[in-house]
Amino acid sequence: MDLIDYLKNRRSYKIPFEKTTVKRELIEECIKVSQWAPSAHNSQPWRYIILDDLDTRTNLINGMNAKLRKDLEYDGKSESFIEGKINSTRSQFLNAPVLILVCMDKIVLENYSDDERNENEFVLGVMSVASSITYLLIYFQKYGLASCWYSAPLFAKKIVIDTLNLPSSFFPLAFITVGFPEIKEIKPPKRNFYEEILIYASKLVKNKK
Ligand SMILES: Cc1cc2nc3c(=O)[nH]c(=O)nc-3n(C[C@H](O)[C@H](O)[C@H](O)COP(=O)(O)O)c2cc1C
């Protein structure tokens, strides 16, 4: 495949995977490639935690689902809606052949003497992790692997940290499900017209006058 095909054909794969096991070495090789992503100050704050033990994975998903239930009850959602959400999260995360938790290690971020710059540094860290995840998802395709990025750990940070006994500097950001896809062709979701996202500053400045 050309680079353009890798970039345009990557899809968020949210449907069942094949039961085939994904070799650990394959995942490790892809993670090694994702280390070449750019990061602010070359801090490389990404940490990839492979949930390789089913009991731990199940404990974690049960804990996260308890938090999800609480949040949705607080939002006033119906029992059937809550059950539906919990069941789909459970099957997405427990049935994926590989589940990776991605964290940012805050310990490598620069420390400033004011809150504003510390907040900026935090954002830089998140952007850096996101760039590495993007490399990873794109590279998975080389081996015919499908994947999806999920935000659930961000919404259950304390549970994730406690269940996995993570260092306190780890900030949970995402899950990535990985496996060989049952269905190879997924219809790409619509992209915006590029005229909506591409803006020339000269026009903005002209409008101000
Ligand atoms: C930061 C981020 C968070 C995401 N979180 C979720 C999520 O929690 N659940 C989900 O189903 N998809 C999630 N996705 C996948 C998006 O839904 C998907 O990228 C988008 O619909 C575009 O589809 P595509 O990736 O196939 O191009 C996330 C993607 C990103 C980049």
The ligand as an SDF file (V2000), in Angstrom:
LIG
                    3D

 31 33  0  0  0  0  0  0  0  0999 V2000
   -9.5270   10.9370   20.7530 C   0  0  0  0  0  0  0  0  0  0  0  0
  -10.4640    9.9130   20.1850 C   0  0  0  0  0  0  0  0  0  0  0  0
  -11.3870    9.3030   21.0250 C   0  0  0  0  0  0  0  0  0  0  0  0
  -12.2760    8.3410   20.5320 C   0  0  0  0  0  0  0  0  0  0  0  0
  -13.1280    7.7300   21.3960 N   0  0  0  0  0  0  0  0  0  0  0  0
  -14.0250    6.8380   20.9300 C   0  0  0  0  0  0  0  0  0  0  0  0
  -14.9160    6.1930   21.8330 C   0  0  0  0  0  0  0  0  0  0  0  0
  -14.8760    6.3860   23.0430 O   0  0  0  0  0  0  0  0  0  0  0  0
  -15.8210    5.3200   21.3090 N   0  0  0  0  0  0  0  0  0  0  0  0
  -15.8750    5.0520   19.9680 C   0  0  0  0  0  0  0  0  0  0  0  0
  -16.7330    4.2780   19.5490 O   0  0  0  0  0  0  0  0  0  0  0  0
  -14.9970    5.6230   19.0880 N   0  0  0  0  0  0  0  0  0  0  0  0
  -14.0730    6.4970   19.5390 C   0  0  0  0  0  0  0  0  0  0  0  0
  -13.1640    7.0670   18.6780 N   0  0  0  0  0  0  0  0  0  0  0  0
  -13.1800    6.7120   17.2480 C   0  0  0  0  0  0  0  0  0  0  0  0
  -13.9880    7.7390   16.4430 C   0  0  0  0  0  0  0  0  0  0  0  0
  -15.3530    7.4940   16.6170 O   0  0  0  0  0  0  0  0  0  0  0  0
  -13.5770    7.6380   14.9460 C   0  0  0  0  0  0  0  0  0  0  0  0
  -12.2190    7.9590   14.8070 O   0  0  0  0  0  0  0  0  0  0  0  0
  -14.3940    8.5840   14.0650 C   0  0  0  0  0  0  0  0  0  0  0  0
  -15.7430    8.2620   14.0690 O   0  0  0  0  0  0  0  0  0  0  0  0
  -13.8940    8.5760   12.6080 C   0  0  0  0  0  0  0  0  0  0  0  0
  -13.9360    7.2660   12.0730 O   0  0  0  0  0  0  0  0  0  0  0  0
  -12.6160    6.5930   11.4650 P   0  0  0  0  0  0  0  0  0  0  0  0
  -11.6070    6.5070   12.5960 O   0  0  0  0  0  0  0  0  0  0  0  0
  -13.0170    5.2550   10.9520 O   0  0  0  0  0  0  0  0  0  0  0  0
  -12.1060    7.4830   10.3940 O   0  0  0  0  0  0  0  0  0  0  0  0
  -12.2560    8.0070   19.1480 C   0  0  0  0  0  0  0  0  0  0  0  0
  -11.3050    8.6100   18.3130 C   0  0  0  0  0  0  0  0  0  0  0  0
  -10.4160    9.5360   18.8190 C   0  0  0  0  0  0  0  0  0  0  0  0
   -9.3730   10.1520   17.9130 C   0  0  0  0  0  0  0  0  0  0  0  0
  1  2  1  0
  2  3  1  0
  2 30  2  0
  3  4  2  0
  4  5  1  0
  4 28  1  0
  5  6  2  0
  6  7  1  0
  6 13  1  0
  7  8  2  0
  7  9  1  0
  9 10  1  0
 10 11  2  0
 10 12  1  0
 12 13  2  0
 13 14  1  0
 14 15  1  0
 14 28  1  0
 15 16  1  0
 16 17  1  0
 16 18  1  0
 18 19  1  0
 18 20  1  0
 20 21  1  0
 20 22  1  0
 22 23  1  0
 23 24  1  0
 24 25  2  0
 24 26  1  0
 24 27  1  0
 28 29  2  0
 29 30  1  0
 30 31  1  0
M  END
$$$$
